[in-house]
Amino acid sequence: MGVTFQAVVSPNATQYYGSIVISNIVQDNGSPVTMEKYLKVSLTSPASVNGSDVNVVLNPWQEIEASAENTQTDSGTFEITLKLAPQSTHTFNLSDTITIGVNGDLTGDTAKLHLDSIKISADD
């Protein structure tokens, strides 16, 4: 079963910095997504991303350990794999968000390419 979500670039993005905001995380059948060990988010980005560039807001709140693997595929594209590990099992609410800060251009047509590349899975 797949995971669906809404992903947008924050409205204050520039050619130097932007944020991707992911929300409404659910199974494609509409049931909630539960992460016991981790949530994996993969995407392309115009710049590398570190775990410290990720802000996860959960309800109820809990600390999330975020790690990132980056592979540069060409001069302006990185394949990013984020692993978000909770302190305890969490079932996503529609209000929960993941914000990824990117030190690169998330404006124009490139933004859609990066948003369309996002894939999410839990505990796979």
Secondary structure, DSSP 4 states (H G I P E B T S, - for coil): --EEEEEEE-TT--SS-EEEEEEEEEETTSPBPEESS-EEEEEEESS---GGGEEEE-SS---EEEEEEEEEEETTEEEEEEEEEESS-EEPPTT-EEEEEESS---HHHHHHHHHT-EEEE--
